[in-house]
Amino acid sequence: MPALKRIAATRIVAQPTALDTADVPQSSLALRFAADEMFVTPPLQDESVILNHDPHAIVISEGGFAGIWLDMETAADFLQRHCTWELPNGRPAFAQGAVAGIPTKLWLEDDQVLFTVPAPYAHDFAKRMEE
């Protein structure tokens, strides 16, 4: 069974314009879960990258998600069988919706896809990946 690993991250809730202009390190993966919410992994080392733009932002450690990177061929096969909604065409791209009946966030690159699910669902998601 594939192993989804807990993702250490920082969750930020802030004014959308603050997130648009945040100085997130280029080595980080920053996913916009919503217009006013960002998930950054690895965790931010310096909260000022957002607090300089929104001093009232909520910046907290996040460990409630697990994920796995799959190569594009494996990911496409799994998504064809277990995803009923249309994926974005461009890359890189972020998308979210139910995959195999589990709320899933996808980060799609040209050659790989990051599947992120709430950690309590990681075991069930891994089992469904084998189906």
Secondary structure, 3 states (H helix, E strand, C coil): CCCCEEEEEEEEECCHHHHHHCCCCCCCEEEEEECCEEEEECCCCCCHHHHCCCCCCEEEEEEEEEEEEEEHHHHHHHHHHHCCCCCCCCCCEEEEEEECCEEEEEEECCCEEEEEEEHHHHHHHHHHHCC
